[in-house]
Amino acid sequence: MAQEHWLPVPGYEGLYDASDLGQVRSHWRAGRILRQYPLKSAGGAMHVTLCQGGKPRLWPVAKIVLMAFRKPHPPGAQALHGPGGITDDSLANLFWGRRRPYQKCTARQAPSLLPAP
């Protein structure tokens, strides 16, 4: 089994970390892994709520993982999922890219969209 690596979430350093396996943990709750839930309006993509200064904000887990591990965020790019599907937020299944309006990324199309290693 692969070793899980953690990095701080940009903008939330010292509060939250993201892992390359698609988890998000809180520093102020003794390293507890946050509960993720699918958001229907986002096609079922997993989300978490992060708080800073008493203000909660809903974030897609895919974007958090990419922000932590694949810097910088390209202008206009979105966090896209590869062949593992929309609920697999591991770093190996994520990439920055641009999607045309109403385009869905299927498992067959995704390998051609993934960046070369």
N, CA, C and O atoms as CSV, one atom per row, in Angstrom:
chain,resi,resn,atom,element,x,y,z
A,1,MET,N,N,0.842,-1.188,0.000
A,1,MET,CA,C,0.000,0.000,0.000
A,1,MET,C,C,0.884,1.247,0.000
A,1,MET,O,O,1.896,1.302,0.698
A,2,ALA,N,N,0.487,2.246,-0.793
A,2,ALA,CA,C,1.266,3.471,-0.924
A,2,ALA,C,C,1.187,4.326,0.343
A,2,ALA,O,O,0.171,4.359,1.037
A,3,GLN,N,N,2.274,5.001,0.611
A,3,GLN,CA,C,2.345,5.940,1.734
A,3,GLN,C,C,1.543,7.188,1.378
A,3,GLN,O,O,1.686,7.726,0.280
A,4,GLU,N,N,0.709,7.644,2.290
A,4,GLU,CA,C,-0.088,8.852,2.063
A,4,GLU,C,C,0.761,10.077,2.391
A,4,GLU,O,O,1.382,10.140,3.452
A,5,HIS,N,N,0.786,11.055,1.475
A,5,HIS,CA,C,1.545,12.288,1.679
A,5,HIS,C,C,0.576,13.442,1.886
A,5,HIS,O,O,-0.464,13.526,1.233
A,6,TRP,N,N,0.939,14.341,2.819
A,6,TRP,CA,C,0.082,15.463,3.170
A,6,TRP,C,C,0.811,16.774,2.911
A,6,TRP,O,O,2.009,16.885,3.175
A,7,LEU,N,N,0.089,17.771,2.392
A,7,LEU,CA,C,0.611,19.123,2.213
A,7,LEU,C,C,-0.454,20.120,2.681
A,7,LEU,O,O,-1.647,19.821,2.647
A,8,PRO,N,N,-0.015,21.312,3.120
A,8,PRO,CA,C,-0.982,22.329,3.553
A,8,PRO,C,C,-1.879,22.789,2.397
A,8,PRO,O,O,-1.448,22.841,1.245
A,9,VAL,N,N,-3.110,23.114,2.720
A,9,VAL,CA,C,-4.041,23.661,1.725
A,9,VAL,C,C,-3.721,25.142,1.563
A,9,VAL,O,O,-3.805,25.890,2.537
A,10,PRO,N,N,-3.355,25.591,0.353
A,10,PRO,CA,C,-3.038,27.008,0.149
A,10,PRO,C,C,-4.191,27.920,0.586
A,10,PRO,O,O,-5.352,27.697,0.242
A,11,GLY,N,N,-3.834,28.942,1.348
A,11,GLY,CA,C,-4.833,29.857,1.895
A,11,GLY,C,C,-5.370,29.407,3.241
A,11,GLY,O,O,-6.020,30.180,3.944
A,12,TYR,N,N,-5.100,28.156,3.604
A,12,TYR,CA,C,-5.553,27.591,4.875
A,12,TYR,C,C,-4.386,26.921,5.604
A,12,TYR,O,O,-4.596,25.995,6.387
A,13,GLU,N,N,-3.160,27.385,5.350
A,13,GLU,CA,C,-1.982,26.816,5.978
A,13,GLU,C,C,-2.112,26.864,7.497
A,13,GLU,O,O,-2.538,27.875,8.054
A,14,GLY,N,N,-1.751,25.793,8.154
A,14,GLY,CA,C,-1.871,25.703,9.602
A,14,GLY,C,C,-3.255,25.309,10.079
A,14,GLY,O,O,-3.454,25.055,11.266
A,15,LEU,N,N,-4.209,25.255,9.167
A,15,LEU,CA,C,-5.581,24.876,9.515
A,15,LEU,C,C,-5.967,23.529,8.911
A,15,LEU,O,O,-6.563,22.687,9.584
A,16,TYR,N,N,-5.619,23.327,7.616
A,16,TYR,CA,C,-6.022,22.109,6.915
A,16,TYR,C,C,-4.884,21.592,6.045
A,16,TYR,O,O,-4.064,22.366,5.552
A,17,ASP,N,N,-4.845,20.279,5.864
A,17,ASP,CA,C,-3.916,19.610,4.953
A,17,ASP,C,C,-4.714,18.768,3.975
A,17,ASP,O,O,-5.810,18.302,4.286
A,18,ALA,N,N,-4.147,18.579,2.782
A,18,ALA,CA,C,-4.733,17.687,1.778
A,18,ALA,C,C,-3.757,16.548,1.527
A,18,ALA,O,O,-2.542,16.734,1.597
A,19,SER,N,N,-4.294,15.366,1.234
A,19,SER,CA,C,-3.428,14.225,0.945
A,19,SER,C,C,-3.491,13.876,-0.537
A,19,SER,O,O,-4.447,14.218,-1.232
A,20,ASP,N,N,-2.452,13.187,-1.003
A,20,ASP,CA,C,-2.417,12.764,-2.398
A,20,ASP,C,C,-3.411,11.633,-2.673
A,20,ASP,O,O,-3.605,11.251,-3.826
A,21,LEU,N,N,-4.037,11.099,-1.632
A,21,LEU,CA,C,-5.054,10.068,-1.798
A,21,LEU,C,C,-6.475,10.648,-1.752
A,21,LEU,O,O,-7.457,9.907,-1.773
A,22,GLY,N,N,-6.569,11.999,-1.687
A,22,GLY,CA,C,-7.874,12.645,-1.773
A,22,GLY,C,C,-8.573,12.889,-0.452
A,22,GLY,O,O,-9.796,13.021,-0.418
A,23,GLN,N,N,-7.829,12.949,0.627
A,23,GLN,CA,C,-8.407,13.239,1.946
A,23,GLN,C,C,-8.064,14.671,2.357
A,23,GLN,O,O,-7.090,15.245,1.868
A,24,VAL,N,N,-8.860,15.239,3.248
A,24,VAL,CA,C,-8.588,16.566,3.817
A,24,VAL,C,C,-8.711,16.426,5.327
A,24,VAL,O,O,-9.691,15.879,5.833
A,25,ARG,N,N,-7.700,16.929,6.045
A,25,ARG,CA,C,-7.745,16.842,7.510
A,25,ARG,C,C,-7.620,18.230,8.132
A,25,ARG,O,O,-7.084,19.168,7.542
A,26,SER,N,N,-8.143,18.310,9.355
A,26,SER,CA,C,-8.163,19.556,10.115
A,26,SER,C,C,-7.082,19.529,11.185
A,26,SER,O,O,-6.925,18.523,11.878
A,27,HIS,N,N,-6.335,20.621,11.329
A,27,HIS,CA,C,-5.333,20.719,12.394
A,27,HIS,C,C,-5.982,20.969,13.747
A,27,HIS,O,O,-5.548,20.429,14.765
A,28,TRP,N,N,-7.023,21.791,13.747
A,28,TRP,CA,C,-7.602,22.188,15.033
A,28,TRP,C,C,-8.535,21.136,15.603
A,28,TRP,O,O,-9.056,21.319,16.703
A,29,ARG,N,N,-8.760,20.060,14.904
A,29,ARG,CA,C,-9.542,18.944,15.446
A,29,ARG,C,C,-8.671,17.702,15.542
A,29,ARG,O,O,-9.099,16.597,15.209
A,30,ALA,N,N,-7.458,17.899,15.996
A,30,ALA,CA,C,-6.505,16.812,16.259
A,30,ALA,C,C,-6.246,15.940,15.029
A,30,ALA,O,O,-6.122,14.721,15.146
A,31,GLY,N,N,-6.165,16.562,13.856
A,31,GLY,CA,C,-5.853,15.827,12.644
A,31,GLY,C,C,-6.988,14.984,12.096
A,31,GLY,O,O,-6.762,14.078,11.293
A,32,ARG,N,N,-8.207,15.275,12.526
A,32,ARG,CA,C,-9.371,14.501,12.074
A,32,ARG,C,C,-9.595,14.710,10.579
A,32,ARG,O,O,-9.537,15.832,10.078
A,33,ILE,N,N,-9.855,13.597,9.875
A,33,ILE,CA,C,-10.164,13.669,8.450
A,33,ILE,C,C,-11.601,14.161,8.290
A,33,ILE,O,O,-12.524,13.648,8.923
A,34,LEU,N,N,-11.769,15.163,7.435
A,34,LEU,CA,C,-13.077,15.776,7.254
A,34,LEU,C,C,-14.014,14.876,6.462
A,34,LEU,O,O,-13.594,14.140,5.570
A,35,ARG,N,N,-15.269,14.952,6.804
A,35,ARG,CA,C,-16.313,14.211,6.098
A,35,ARG,C,C,-16.522,14.848,4.730
A,35,ARG,O,O,-16.664,16.065,4.615
A,36,GLN,N,N,-16.540,14.016,3.700
A,36,GLN,CA,C,-16.788,14.479,2.339
A,36,GLN,C,C,-18.190,14.067,1.927
A,36,GLN,O,O,-18.692,13.024,2.346
A,37,TYR,N,N,-18.805,14.881,1.115
A,37,TYR,CA,C,-20.134,14.540,0.643
A,37,TYR,C,C,-20.286,14.991,-0.802
A,37,TYR,O,O,-19.726,16.012,-1.201
A,38,PRO,N,N,-21.053,14.220,-1.595
A,38,PRO,CA,C,-21.260,14.597,-2.998
A,38,PRO,C,C,-22.247,15.750,-3.108
A,38,PRO,O,O,-23.215,15.834,-2.352
A,39,LEU,N,N,-21.991,16.617,-4.044
A,39,LEU,CA,C,-22.865,17.758,-4.280
A,39,LEU,C,C,-23.572,17.537,-5.619
A,39,LEU,O,O,-22.926,17.495,-6.666
A,40,LYS,N,N,-24.901,17.396,-5.581
A,40,LYS,CA,C,-25.674,17.128,-6.801
A,40,LYS,C,C,-25.458,18.180,-7.869
A,40,LYS,O,O,-25.323,17.850,-9.047
A,41,SER,N,N,-25.424,19.446,-7.471
A,41,SER,CA,C,-25.283,20.527,-8.447
A,41,SER,C,C,-23.911,20.539,-9.110
A,41,SER,O,O,-23.709,21.240,-10.101
A,42,ALA,N,N,-22.964,19.770,-8.572
A,42,ALA,CA,C,-21.625,19.661,-9.158
A,42,ALA,C,C,-21.421,18.278,-9.771
A,42,ALA,O,O,-20.287,17.817,-9.904
A,43,GLY,N,N,-22.498,17.627,-10.138
A,43,GLY,CA,C,-22.413,16.342,-10.802
A,43,GLY,C,C,-22.004,15.192,-9.901
A,43,GLY,O,O,-21.603,14.134,-10.385
A,44,GLY,N,N,-22.103,15.391,-8.595
A,44,GLY,CA,C,-21.736,14.338,-7.649
A,44,GLY,C,C,-20.311,14.427,-7.150
A,44,GLY,O,O,-19.859,13.542,-6.423
A,45,ALA,N,N,-19.582,15.486,-7.528
A,45,ALA,CA,C,-18.203,15.671,-7.057
A,45,ALA,C,C,-18.192,15.842,-5.536
A,45,ALA,O,O,-19.089,16.459,-4.962
A,46,MET,N,N,-17.167,15.289,-4.902
A,46,MET,CA,C,-17.052,15.338,-3.446
A,46,MET,C,C,-16.617,16.734,-2.984
A,46,MET,O,O,-15.778,17.378,-3.614
A,47,HIS,N,N,-17.206,17.186,-1.871
A,47,HIS,CA,C,-16.936,18.506,-1.307
A,47,HIS,C,C,-16.691,18.415,0.194
A,47,HIS,O,O,-17.122,17.468,0.851
A,48,VAL,N,N,-15.990,19.417,0.726
A,48,VAL,CA,C,-15.804,19.585,2.172
A,48,VAL,C,C,-16.022,21.057,2.496
A,48,VAL,O,O,-15.965,21.914,1.614
A,49,THR,N,N,-16.272,21.338,3.763
A,49,THR,CA,C,-16.400,22.717,4.216
A,49,THR,C,C,-15.159,23.082,5.018
A,49,THR,O,O,-14.824,22.416,5.998
A,50,LEU,N,N,-14.477,24.148,4.595
A,50,LEU,CA,C,-13.319,24.664,5.320
A,50,LEU,C,C,-13.710,25.989,5.957
A,50,LEU,O,O,-14.437,26.783,5.360
A,51,CYS,N,N,-13.225,26.225,7.172
A,51,CYS,CA,C,-13.526,27.463,7.888
A,51,CYS,C,C,-12.248,28.237,8.157
A,51,CYS,O,O,-11.211,27.666,8.498
A,52,GLN,N,N,-12.346,29.539,7.996
A,52,GLN,CA,C,-11.231,30.426,8.327
A,52,GLN,C,C,-11.814,31.737,8.818
A,52,GLN,O,O,-12.647,32.349,8.149
A,53,GLY,N,N,-11.372,32.162,9.987
A,53,GLY,CA,C,-11.906,33.397,10.560
A,53,GLY,C,C,-13.393,33.328,10.847
A,53,GLY,O,O,-14.086,34.344,10.790
A,54,GLY,N,N,-13.890,32.139,11.156
A,54,GLY,CA,C,-15.294,31.954,11.461
A,54,GLY,C,C,-16.204,31.902,10.245
A,54,GLY,O,O,-17.425,31.834,10.384
A,55,LYS,N,N,-15.607,31.935,9.037
A,55,LYS,CA,C,-16.407,31.911,7.818
A,55,LYS,C,C,-16.248,30.570,7.109
A,55,LYS,O,O,-15.155,30.244,6.646
A,56,PRO,N,N,-17.337,29.781,7.016
A,56,PRO,CA,C,-17.268,28.503,6.301
A,56,PRO,C,C,-17.342,28.717,4.791
A,56,PRO,O,O,-18.029,29.614,4.304
A,57,ARG,N,N,-16.611,27.861,4.063
A,57,ARG,CA,C,-16.653,27.901,2.605
A,57,ARG,C,C,-16.635,26.473,2.077
A,57,ARG,O,O,-15.841,25.644,2.522
A,58,LEU,N,N,-17.510,26.198,1.134
A,58,LEU,CA,C,-17.615,24.888,0.516
A,58,LEU,C,C,-16.593,24.782,-0.615
A,58,LEU,O,O,-16.524,25.651,-1.484
A,59,TRP,N,N,-15.795,23.697,-0.594
A,59,TRP,CA,C,-14.754,23.494,-1.599
A,59,TRP,C,C,-14.868,22.109,-2.228
A,59,TRP,O,O,-15.169,21.141,-1.529
A,60,PRO,N,N,-14.632,21.997,-3.540
A,60,PRO,CA,C,-14.515,20.676,-4.144
A,60,PRO,C,C,-13.176,20.052,-3.731
A,60,PRO,O,O,-12.138,20.710,-3.798
A,61,VAL,N,N,-13.200,18.813,-3.314
A,61,VAL,CA,C,-11.982,18.138,-2.849
A,61,VAL,C,C,-10.948,18.086,-3.967
A,61,VAL,O,O,-9.756,18.254,-3.709
A,62,ALA,N,N,-11.379,17.857,-5.198
A,62,ALA,CA,C,-10.440,17.792,-6.330
A,62,ALA,C,C,-9.619,19.073,-6.437
A,62,ALA,O,O,-8.408,19.015,-6.651
A,63,LYS,N,N,-10.257,20.212,-6.293
A,63,LYS,CA,C,-9.556,21.496,-6.391
A,63,LYS,C,C,-8.576,21.672,-5.232
A,63,LYS,O,O,-7.467,22.168,-5.431
A,64,ILE,N,N,-8.974,21.272,-4.032
A,64,ILE,CA,C,-8.091,21.375,-2.871
A,64,ILE,C,C,-6.827,20.543,-3.078
A,64,ILE,O,O,-5.720,21.018,-2.826
A,65,VAL,N,N,-6.995,19.300,-3.537
A,65,VAL,CA,C,-5.848,18.407,-3.746
A,65,VAL,C,C,-4.915,18.981,-4.811
A,65,VAL,O,O,-3.699,18.998,-4.623
A,66,LEU,N,N,-5.471,19.445,-5.917
A,66,LEU,CA,C,-4.629,20.011,-6.970
A,66,LEU,C,C,-3.945,21.303,-6.523
A,66,LEU,O,O,-2.787,21.529,-6.873
A,67,MET,N,N,-4.625,22.146,-5.767
A,67,MET,CA,C,-4.009,23.375,-5.267
A,67,MET,C,C,-2.807,23.050,-4.380
A,67,MET,O,O,-1.793,23.748,-4.420
A,68,ALA,N,N,-2.923,21.999,-3.589
A,68,ALA,CA,C,-1.839,21.641,-2.676
A,68,ALA,C,C,-0.666,20.975,-3.396
A,68,ALA,O,O,0.489,21.218,-3.047
A,69,PHE,N,N,-0.947,20.146,-4.388
A,69,PHE,CA,C,0.108,19.330,-4.998
A,69,PHE,C,C,0.551,19.773,-6.389
A,69,PHE,O,O,1.676,19.472,-6.787
A,70,ARG,N,N,-0.289,20.471,-7.137
A,70,ARG,CA,C,0.048,20.873,-8.504
A,70,ARG,C,C,-0.037,22.390,-8.641
A,70,ARG,O,O,-0.972,22.926,-9.234
A,71,LYS,N,N,0.943,23.057,-8.088
A,71,LYS,CA,C,0.972,24.512,-8.133
A,71,LYS,C,C,1.720,24.924,-9.394
A,71,LYS,O,O,2.530,24.128,-9.870
A,72,PRO,N,N,1.521,26.069,-9.954
A,72,PRO,CA,C,0.442,27.002,-9.661
A,72,PRO,C,C,-0.833,26.613,-10.401
A,72,PRO,O,O,-0.823,25.768,-11.295
A,73,HIS,N,N,-1.907,27.239,-10.011
A,73,HIS,CA,C,-3.213,27.025,-10.643
A,73,HIS,C,C,-3.212,27.777,-11.971
A,73,HIS,O,O,-3.148,29.007,-11.974
A,74,PRO,N,N,-3.282,27.065,-13.108
A,74,PRO,CA,C,-3.290,27.772,-14.407
A,74,PRO,C,C,-4.532,28.657,-14.540
A,74,PRO,O,O,-5.624,28.243,-14.150
A,75,PRO,N,N,-4.382,29.852,-15.077
A,75,PRO,CA,C,-5.531,30.756,-15.235
A,75,PRO,C,C,-6.630,30.110,-16.074
A,75,PRO,O,O,-6.369,29.580,-17.155
A,76,GLY,N,N,-7.844,30.159,-15.573
A,76,GLY,CA,C,-8.994,29.629,-16.292
A,76,GLY,C,C,-9.144,28.117,-16.261
A,76,GLY,O,O,-10.097,27.580,-16.826
A,77,ALA,N,N,-8.223,27.425,-15.612
A,77,ALA,CA,C,-8.279,25.961,-15.573
A,77,ALA,C,C,-9.214,25.482,-14.470
A,77,ALA,O,O,-9.411,26.160,-13.462
A,78,GLN,N,N,-9.781,24.303,-14.681
A,78,GLN,CA,C,-10.649,23.661,-13.699
A,78,GLN,C,C,-9.985,22.379,-13.223
A,78,GLN,O,O,-9.128,21.816,-13.905
A,79,ALA,N,N,-10.391,21.928,-12.048
A,79,ALA,CA,C,-9.953,20.624,-11.554
A,79,ALA,C,C,-10.798,19.567,-12.253
A,79,ALA,O,O,-12.016,19.529,-12.081
A,80,LEU,N,N,-10.151,18.705,-13.045
A,80,LEU,CA,C,-10.856,17.673,-13.796
A,80,LEU,C,C,-10.446,16.286,-13.315
A,80,LEU,O,O,-9.336,16.086,-12.821
A,81,HIS,N,N,-11.359,15.335,-13.469
A,81,HIS,CA,C,-11.126,13.954,-13.047
A,81,HIS,C,C,-10.774,13.085,-14.245
A,81,HIS,O,O,-11.253,13.311,-15.356
A,82,GLY,N,N,-9.927,12.086,-14.000
A,82,GLY,CA,C,-9.531,11.142,-15.035
A,82,GLY,C,C,-10.403,9.908,-15.040
A,82,GLY,O,O,-11.572,9.969,-14.660
A,83,PRO,N,N,-9.839,8.775,-15.473
A,83,PRO,CA,C,-10.623,7.552,-15.659
A,83,PRO,C,C,-11.190,6.969,-14.373
A,83,PRO,O,O,-12.094,6.137,-14.437
A,84,GLY,N,N,-10.690,7.378,-13.201
A,84,GLY,CA,C,-11.197,6.848,-11.936
A,84,GLY,C,C,-12.575,7.370,-11.568
A,84,GLY,O,O,-13.205,6.860,-10.641
A,85,GLY,N,N,-13.050,8.383,-12.287
A,85,GLY,CA,C,-14.384,8.911,-12.033
A,85,GLY,C,C,-14.395,10.127,-11.130
A,85,GLY,O,O,-13.370,10.528,-10.580
A,86,ILE,N,N,-15.570,10.699,-10.992
A,86,ILE,CA,C,-15.741,11.977,-10.293
A,86,ILE,C,C,-15.622,11.862,-8.770
A,86,ILE,O,O,-15.393,12.868,-8.098
A,87,THR,N,N,-15.770,10.669,-8.219
A,87,THR,CA,C,-15.632,10.523,-6.767
A,87,THR,C,C,-14.229,10.086,-6.345
A,87,THR,O,O,-13.961,9.950,-5.151
A,88,ASP,N,N,-13.326,9.865,-7.314
A,88,ASP,CA,C,-11.932,9.517,-7.008
A,88,ASP,C,C,-11.108,10.793,-7.028
A,88,ASP,O,O,-10.725,11.275,-8.094
A,89,ASP,N,N,-10.834,11.338,-5.846
A,89,ASP,CA,C,-10.090,12.587,-5.740
A,89,ASP,C,C,-8.620,12.372,-5.418
A,89,ASP,O,O,-7.966,13.267,-4.881
A,90,SER,N,N,-8.094,11.196,-5.740
A,90,SER,CA,C,-6.660,10.964,-5.547
A,90,SER,C,C,-5.894,11.767,-6.599
A,90,SER,O,O,-6.393,11.995,-7.701
A,91,LEU,N,N,-4.692,12.189,-6.252
A,91,LEU,CA,C,-3.878,13.012,-7.135
A,91,LEU,C,C,-3.650,12.336,-8.484
A,91,LEU,O,O,-3.609,13.012,-9.511
A,92,ALA,N,N,-3.501,11.015,-8.495
A,92,ALA,CA,C,-3.258,10.277,-9.741
A,92,ALA,C,C,-4.434,10.381,-10.711
A,92,ALA,O,O,-4.260,10.129,-11.903
A,93,ASN,N,N,-5.618,10.743,-10.235
A,93,ASN,CA,C,-6.808,10.822,-11.080
A,93,ASN,C,C,-7.216,12.260,-11.404
A,93,ASN,O,O,-8.257,12.480,-12.023
A,94,LEU,N,N,-6.415,13.234,-10.996
A,94,LEU,CA,C,-6.786,14.639,-11.154
A,94,LEU,C,C,-5.805,15.389,-12.044
A,94,LEU,O,O,-4.622,15.051,-12.103
A,95,PHE,N,N,-6.304,16.407,-12.732
A,95,PHE,CA,C,-5.433,17.277,-13.523
A,95,PHE,C,C,-6.135,18.611,-13.744
A,95,PHE,O,O,-7.362,18.704,-13.694
A,96,TRP,N,N,-5.324,19.646,-13.990
A,96,TRP,CA,C,-5.880,20.950,-14.349
A,96,TRP,C,C,-6.185,20.924,-15.837
A,96,TRP,O,O,-5.382,20.420,-16.623
A,97,GLY,N,N,-7.328,21.458,-16.234
A,97,GLY,CA,C,-7.670,21.515,-17.649
A,97,GLY,C,C,-8.849,22.426,-17.884
A,97,GLY,O,O,-9.410,23.013,-16.959
A,98,ARG,N,N,-9.206,22.527,-19.146
A,98,ARG,CA,C,-10.362,23.343,-19.518
A,98,ARG,C,C,-11.397,22.442,-20.171
A,98,ARG,O,O,-11.078,21.627,-21.036
A,99,ARG,N,N,-12.611,22.600,-19.752
A,99,ARG,CA,C,-13.717,21.834,-20.309
A,99,ARG,C,C,-14.621,22.790,-21.078
A,99,ARG,O,O,-14.968,23.868,-20.597
A,100,ARG,N,N,-14.988,22.373,-22.264
A,100,ARG,CA,C,-15.942,23.174,-23.039
A,100,ARG,C,C,-17.287,23.141,-22.315
A,100,ARG,O,O,-17.559,22.188,-21.586
A,101,PRO,N,N,-18.128,24.148,-22.495
A,101,PRO,CA,C,-19.433,24.145,-21.828
A,101,PRO,C,C,-20.206,22.858,-22.105
A,101,PRO,O,O,-20.307,22.406,-23.245
A,102,TYR,N,N,-20.737,22.294,-21.056
A,102,TYR,CA,C,-21.571,21.100,-21.088
A,102,TYR,C,C,-20.841,19.836,-21.545
A,102,TYR,O,O,-21.489,18.832,-21.840
A,103,GLN,N,N,-19.511,19.863,-21.610
A,103,GLN,CA,C,-18.755,18.672,-21.981
A,103,GLN,C,C,-18.566,17.799,-20.754
A,103,GLN,O,O,-18.158,18.284,-19.698
A,104,LYS,N,N,-18.855,16.535,-20.887
A,104,LYS,CA,C,-18.623,15.586,-19.801
A,104,LYS,C,C,-17.423,14.742,-20.164
A,104,LYS,O,O,-17.270,14.328,-21.313
A,105,CYS,N,N,-16.589,14.492,-19.206
A,105,CYS,CA,C,-15.393,13.687,-19.407
A,105,CYS,C,C,-15.728,12.241,-19.057
A,105,CYS,O,O,-16.002,11.933,-17.897
A,106,THR,N,N,-15.709,11.363,-20.038
A,106,THR,CA,C,-16.013,9.964,-19.779
A,106,THR,C,C,-14.733,9.191,-19.519
A,106,THR,O,O,-13.640,9.674,-19.816
A,107,ALA,N,N,-14.861,8.015,-18.976
A,107,ALA,CA,C,-13.692,7.183,-18.685
A,107,ALA,C,C,-12.904,6.885,-19.949
A,107,ALA,O,O,-11.679,6.775,-19.894
A,108,ARG,N,N,-13.583,6.750,-21.099
A,108,ARG,CA,C,-12.868,6.471,-22.352
A,108,ARG,C,C,-12.079,7.680,-22.828
A,108,ARG,O,O,-10.994,7.519,-23.387
A,109,GLN,N,N,-12.600,8.898,-22.621
A,109,GLN,CA,C,-11.941,10.103,-23.078
A,109,GLN,C,C,-10.804,10.541,-22.166
A,109,GLN,O,O,-9.820,11.117,-22.627
A,110,ALA,N,N,-10.938,10.268,-20.878
A,110,ALA,CA,C,-10.025,10.813,-19.876
A,110,ALA,C,C,-8.555,10.485,-20.118
A,110,ALA,O,O,-7.727,11.380,-19.948
A,111,PRO,N,N,-8.166,9.255,-20.506
A,111,PRO,CA,C,-6.741,9.001,-20.690
A,111,PRO,C,C,-6.082,9.955,-21.687
A,111,PRO,O,O,-4.913,10.302,-21.522
A,112,SER,N,N,-6.810,10.379,-22.712
A,112,SER,CA,C,-6.226,11.304,-23.690
A,112,SER,C,C,-6.115,12.720,-23.126
A,112,SER,O,O,-5.354,13.535,-23.648
A,113,LEU,N,N,-6.869,13.019,-22.065
A,113,LEU,CA,C,-6.819,14.350,-21.452
A,113,LEU,C,C,-5.767,14.447,-20.362
A,113,LEU,O,O,-5.353,15.546,-19.992
A,114,LEU,N,N,-5.330,13.300,-19.843
A,114,LEU,CA,C,-4.353,13.323,-18.756
A,114,LEU,C,C,-2.992,13.766,-19.269
A,114,LEU,O,O,-2.603,13.385,-20.373
A,115,PRO,N,N,-2.252,14.571,-18.489
A,115,PRO,CA,C,-0.933,15.009,-18.920
A,115,PRO,C,C,0.026,13.819,-18.945
A,115,PRO,O,O,-0.129,12.855,-18.195
A,116,ALA,N,N,1.009,13.913,-19.820
A,116,ALA,CA,C,2.025,12.855,-19.903
A,116,ALA,C,C,2.864,12.847,-18.636
A,116,ALA,O,O,3.156,13.912,-18.092
A,117,PRO,N,N,3.264,11.661,-18.147
A,117,PRO,CA,C,4.063,11.599,-16.907
A,117,PRO,C,C,5.443,12.187,-17.076
A,117,PRO,O,O,6.226,12.206,-16.126
